[in-house]
Each structure stands twice: as structure tokens, then as C-alpha cells.
Amino acid sequence: MIVPMKVYSGRREGERVTVTVDGQPLDPCLGLRNFQAGGFEWGYGGSGPSQLALAILAEHAGPQAAPGGYRHFVQTVIAEIETGNWRLTSDEIDQRIAPTTIVPMDLKTLMRKVKGEI
């Protein structure tokens, strides 16, 4: 099954910031974690960029991937955006997170893996 490529984009118009995925507003995913940011931001490593990184990863890779991977994503992608308008595709996000994908594992499974039982 081929998954269509999504396009994430941000636009700054004065003090107004808009972030969309395929033209629809991106959910900030405050239920996963609320950075008390007051909105999305980019271009530095603060609460607004952290909320944006979390939201993009949750929408792109699922809510289970976002809490563990947003820090790296905000530092290597979101904080590096230097323009008022930007665009990221699903493929570009995959390329940036591929080396650092975090796979959730409970302690029991981890211990079995360390012991060579699985």
C-alpha cells in the first residue's frame, strides 16, 4: 500500500503564525504534552518550537513516537528553520528522523533482550 506524501507548512504573517498539514490546521497535540507555548514557533529551541516538533511527529509517525523523538527533531529541524514560510514533506521528515527513531519498549522486554532471551 502506497501512503500519499503529506506536506507540512508554516507561514508567518506579522504576529500570526499558521501551521498546516495538507492545507488543514495542524493539531498542537496538547493532550500529549502542553509546553504552555501559546502557539507554534520555529527558528530556535523553545516551547513554541517544541510544541511544533511534537505535533508534527505525532501527526506524521503517530502519538507514540512524538514524546520520545521531539527533542532531537526540534534541535535538528525546527530550530534550524530561518524563514517566515517553510515546507516539509513526509519524505523529508522520514529522512531526518530515520537515524533516531525511538521504538518504545517496556523494561521486561528490554531485560529479556539484554539477556539474549529474545
N, C-alpha and C positions, 0 to 999 in steps of 0.2 A: 504494500500500500504506500503510495507516494503522498507525503504530507506537504501541502502547499506552503511556500515560503511566506512568512509573515514579515511585515515592515513596521518597525517601531520608529517613531519620530518625535522630536521635541521642537518647540518653537517658543521663542521669547519675543513678546511684543510689549515693550516698556516694562512694567512690573508684572505683567500677566505671563504666566508660563503654562503651556499646554503640552501634554504628552499623550500620544495615541498609539494604538496598535491596529494596523489595517484601517486607519481612519476613525476608529472608535476610541473614546477616552480610556486610558489605562487605569485599571483599578489599583489604588495605592496599597491594597492588602494590609490595611491597618489591623485586621484580626490576627495576622501572623506576627507582626511586630509594629508598634507605633513609635516612631522616632521623635514624635512631637515636633515635626518639621514645619508644619503649616503649608506644606506643598512640596512638589518635586523641585529639584535643582540639579545642576551639574557644573563641572569645571573645578571642583575642589572636593575635599573629603569630609563633608559634614553630615548633618542629619537629613537634609533635603536630598543630597545625592545618595545617601544610604537607603532612604525610602524608595527612591527611583530604582536603585540596583535590586533591592528586594522584590519590588513589584515586577520588574522586567523578568527576573529569573523565575518568579512564581508563575507568571503567565507563560513563559517560554518552556520551562522544564518541569513545572509542577510545584505545588506548595512545599513538598517535602525537600526539594533541592535548594530552595531560597535561603532558609535560615543559616545553613552551613556554608553557602558559597557567596553570599552577598558581599562580604568584606573584600575578598580578592577582586570581585567584579567591580566594586566601586573604586578601588585603588587603581586597577589596570585599565578600566574602560571609562566609567562615568566621570571620574575626576580629571581624566585627560581630554575631555571634550572642551574645546576652546571657542566654539562658535555659538551664536544665538540660536541657530537652526541646525539640527543634526538628524541623521537617519542611520538606523542599524537594521540589518536583515537577520532573519533566523540563522542563516548560514554563517554570517559574521559572528554572531553570538556563540554558536557552536564552536567555531574556531578559537574563540577567546577562552571559553570555559573547558574545552576538551581536556587539556592537561591537568585541570584542577577539579574535575568532577568529584563530588563527595558522595559516596554511597553510604546511606545510613546502615548501621549495623549495631545490634544490641550487644551488651557485654558478654552474654553467654555464648553467642555465635563467635564473637571475636576471640574469646578464650579457647574455644574448640578449634578455631583456625590456627591460633598460635601453637597449640599442642599438636597440630597436624592431624586432627581427627576428621577434618573435612577438607 
